[in-house]
């Protein structure tokens, strides 16, 4: 019995330490996956995507304000956007590239926000969710503001980009008149004004949160960051709201 046992032990192949190491290496998650699954990684994605959207909003607001210079200026600006990059790029390629980056930022921002929200709810003690008074004002504002803005984006595209739900007959190539038509209706103004107020609150809290996530915030800079967030929120809200108010009051017609 001893001889048989020894023979089996001799015939058994020694373990390959290299193979075991390769197996551990193959199963090791990538850095991207580690960042994506971590809370700080998701917050970083939200911060970066939020700053991308903020940059777009500033440019979009400045473009919208061209409506105060008349239809020729506003329609000319819209035409310039479609020819941006020519002849290096084909017609509307630059515009579609901006749209692609913006959609990617919106989707990444929304997905991370939803996942972080679910993770936060799962980490709370039983019965905590029913005590709504304990939820912070900023958290509720960001969540519901995000939902309002998501619905607004869908409506805004269907109204002034595709013309699917546009009132008064959508006119391709005549954005000035399309804007006038939209803000000549009570529901168009209501939807837009509510969304812009939600946007202002979202930016006010989101900018400060992004600064904290990206390591820019500190005790000495907190007052400056909060003032910058307030200024950005106020300027963007006022800039966007100025257009429907101007149409309603007859300043732009």
Rosetta blueprint (number, residue, H / E / L):
1 X L
2 X H
3 X H
4 X H
5 X H
6 X H
7 X H
8 X H
9 X H
10 X H
11 X H
12 X L
13 X L
14 X L
15 X L
16 X L
17 X H
18 X H
19 X H
20 X H
21 X H
22 X H
23 X H
24 X H
25 X H
26 X H
27 X H
28 X L
29 X L
30 X L
31 X H
32 X H
33 X H
34 X H
35 X H
36 X H
37 X H
38 X L
39 X H
40 X H
41 X H
42 X H
43 X H
44 X H
45 X H
46 X H
47 X H
48 X H
49 X H
50 X H
51 X H
52 X H
53 X H
54 X H
55 X H
56 X H
57 X H
58 X H
59 X H
60 X H
61 X H
62 X H
63 X H
64 X H
65 X H
66 X H
67 X H
68 X H
69 X H
70 X L
71 X H
72 X H
73 X H
74 X H
75 X H
76 X H
77 X H
78 X H
79 X H
80 X H
81 X H
82 X H
83 X H
84 X L
85 X L
86 X L
87 X L
88 X L
89 X L
90 X L
91 X L
92 X L
93 X H
94 X H
95 X H
96 X H
97 X H
98 X H
99 X H
100 X H
101 X H
102 X H
103 X H
104 X H
105 X H
106 X H
107 X H
108 X H
109 X H
110 X H
111 X H
112 X H
113 X H
114 X H
115 X H
116 X H
117 X H
118 X H
119 X H
120 X H
121 X H
122 X H
123 X H
124 X L
125 X L
126 X L
127 X L
128 X H
129 X H
130 X H
131 X L
132 X H
133 X H
134 X H
135 X L
136 X L
137 X H
138 X H
139 X H
140 X H
141 X H
142 X H
143 X H
144 X H
145 X H
146 X H
147 X H
148 X H
149 X H
150 X H
151 X H
152 X H
153 X H
154 X H
155 X H
156 X H
157 X H
158 X H
159 X H
160 X H
161 X L
162 X L
163 X L
164 X L
165 X L
166 X L
167 X L
168 X L
169 X L
170 X L
171 X L
172 X L
173 X L
174 X L
175 X H
176 X H
177 X H
178 X H
179 X H
180 X H
181 X H
182 X H
183 X L
184 X L
185 X L
186 X H
187 X H
188 X H
189 X H
190 X H
191 X H
192 X H
193 X H
194 X H
195 X H
196 X H
197 X H
198 X H
199 X H
200 X H
201 X H
202 X H
203 X H
204 X H
205 X H
206 X H
207 X H
208 X H
209 X H
210 X H
211 X H
212 X H
213 X H
214 X L
215 X L
216 X L
217 X L
218 X L
219 X L
220 X L
221 X L
222 X H
223 X H
224 X H
225 X H
226 X H
227 X H
228 X H
229 X H
230 X H
231 X H
232 X H
233 X H
234 X H
235 X H
236 X H
237 X H
238 X H
239 X H
240 X H
241 X H
242 X H
243 X H
244 X H
245 X H
246 X H
247 X H
248 X H
249 X H
250 X L
251 X L
252 X L
253 X L
